[in-house]
Structure formats: structure tokens, C-alpha cells
């Protein structure tokens, strides 16, 4: 799984998203507002995004922290089902 996370400074949900990924052992690339992109660039690239973080999984925009959390929980459930746990 390839994960990109677009963040901004002083964003608690950005921090929680990165922690969730680290806790699951998922590597990710981080792009920061005003360092790697401007507000205009991100609005052009993700016109439906209205908050940070912006999470992209395998090239598809999935949303923010809450959507990432749901995705990770579903992955955990699927793995437990496959292992009959």
C-alpha cells in the first residue's frame, strides 16, 4: 500500500493520522503545506478536500483522519477474519 499524507503545521488530526500509520507499521510520504505545496496547489489537486490531513491511498483520495481510521480498522478486521481470529 502506498500512502501519501498532506499535512499542515499545528494540525492535531495530521499528527493522529501519522501516529495511526506508524502504529500499524504503514510507511508513508508526507507533504507539508507551505513547504512542499501551496494552498492554491492543494485546492487545485484536491478540490473536494476541505480540511487537513488529506490522505491518498494507492493514488486515490480517501479523505482525512476519520476515513483513514475506518480504513485501517477494516483492514485489521479483514486480516483477523482471514486468520480465523
SEGU-206170 format. One line per 5 residues: number of its first residue (from 1); their letters; for each residue x, y, z of N, C-alpha, C. Coordinates in steps of 0.05 Angstrom, whole numbers. Layout:
NUM> A> X/Y/Z/X/Y/Z/X/Y/Z ~ ...;
END
This chain:
1> XXXXX> 17/-23/0/0/0/0/18/25/0 ~ 12/43/-18/27/68/-20/9/90/-8 ~ 20/104/12/5/124/26/19/151/24 ~ 3/171/16/13/199/17/-5/214/36 ~ 7/231/52/-8/247/71/0/276/68;
6> XXXXX> -19/293/63/-14/322/60/-22/334/87 ~ -4/349/99/-7/359/126/-2/389/127 ~ -8/401/150/0/428/156/9/429/185 ~ 24/449/192/34/452/219/11/456/239 ~ 15/447/264/-4/451/286/-31/439/280;
11> XXXXX> -31/416/267/-56/403/260/-58/377/276 ~ -76/376/296/-77/352/313/-86/327/297 ~ -104/330/278/-112/307/262/-90/297/244 ~ -73/315/235/-50/306/219/-31/289/236 ~ -27/298/260/-9/283/279/-22/256/285;
16> XXXXX> -48/255/290/-61/230/296/-60/211/273 ~ -63/221/249/-62/204/225/-34/192/222 ~ -13/208/226/14/197/224/19/176/245 ~ 10/181/270/13/162/291/-1/136/285 ~ -25/137/274/-41/114/267/-26/97/246;
21> XXXXX> -15/110/227/0/96/206/25/83/217 ~ 40/97/234/64/86/247/56/62/264 ~ 35/64/280/26/42/297/19/17/282 ~ 9/21/257/1/-2/240/25/-12/223 ~ 48/2/226/71/-6/210/69/1/181;
26> XXXXX> 54/22/175/50/30/147/68/54/141 ~ 85/51/121/102/73/113/86/93/96 ~ 95/118/97/80/138/82/99/161/75 ~ 91/176/55/106/200/48/89/224/57 ~ 102/244/68/88/267/79/95/292/62;
31> XXXXX> 75/307/55/78/332/41/66/354/59 ~ 82/375/64/73/396/83/65/422/68 ~ 43/433/77/34/459/67/55/480/72 ~ 60/497/52/80/519/52/109/509/50 ~ 113/483/51/140/472/47/141/457/20;
36> XXXXX> 121/439/15/121/423/-9/99/432/-29 ~ 80/447/-19/58/457/-36/45/481/-24 ~ 31/496/-41/16/520/-32/-13/513/-28 ~ -28/530/-15/-57/526/-12/-71/524/-39 ~ -62/541/-58/-74/541/-84/-69/514/-99;
41> XXXXX> -45/504/-96/-38/478/-109/-55/456/-98 ~ -59/455/-72/-73/433/-60/-103/435/-67 ~ -114/459/-68/-142/462/-75/-147/454/-104 ~ -127/459/-121/-129/451/-149/-128/420/-152 ~ -110/408/-136/-106/379/-138/-128/364/-125;
46> XXXXX> -139/374/-102/-160/360/-87/-183/380/-82 ~ -199/386/-102/-220/407/-99/-241/399/-78 ~ -245/373/-73/-265/365/-53/-255/365/-25 ~ -229/367/-21/-218/367/6/-223/394/19 ~ -232/393/44/-238/419/58/-224/420/85;
51> XXXXX> -206/401/90/-191/402/116/-166/385/113 ~ -149/386/133/-125/370/134/-128/349/156 ~ -115/327/153/-97/318/132/-113/310/107 ~ -99/308/85/-110/297/61/-95/271/56 ~ -110/249/56/-98/222/54/-103/210/27;
56> XXXXX> -82/200/15/-84/187/-11/-73/159/-8 ~ -89/139/-15/-80/111/-14/-79/99/-42 ~ -56/89/-49/-52/77/-76/-63/95/-98 ~ -58/121/-95/-65/141/-116/-94/151/-114 ~ -110/142/-95/-137/150/-92/-142/166/-67;
61> XXXXX> -154/190/-69/-160/207/-46/-182/193/-30 ~ -177/188/-5/-198/175/12/-210/193/32 ~ -198/216/37/-209/235/57/-188/243/77 ~ -197/246/102/-180/255/123/-175/234/144 ~ -170/243/169/-163/224/190/-185/204/196;
66> XXXXX> -210/212/197/-232/193/203/-234/171/182 ~ -231/178/157/-232/158/136/-208/139/137 ~ -185/150/144/-161/133/147/-166/114/170 ~ -176/124/192/-181/107/216/-200/84/208 ~ -222/90/194/-241/70/185/-227/49/167;
71> XXXXX> -211/59/149/-197/41/130/-179/22/146 ~ -163/32/164/-145/16/179/-160/-5/197 ~ -182/3/208/-198/-15/224/-209/-38/207 ~ -218/-31/183/-229/-51/164/-207/-71/156 ~ -183/-60/152/-160/-77/144/-154/-97/167;
76> XXXXX> -155/-87/191/-150/-104/215/-171/-126/217 ~ -196/-119/213/-218/-138/214/-215/-159/192 ~ -208/-151/168/-204/-169/146/-181/-189/151 ~ -160/-179/163/-137/-196/169/-145/-216/190 ~ -159/-208/211/-167/-226/232/-186/-247/221;
81> XXXXX> -203/-240/203/-222/-259/191/-206/-280/175 ~ -187/-271/159/-171/-290/144/-155/-309/161 ~ -147/-299/185/-131/-316/203/-149/-331/223 ~ -175/-328/220/-195/-341/238/-190/-334/267 ~ -185/-309/272/-181/-300/300/-206/-289/311;
END
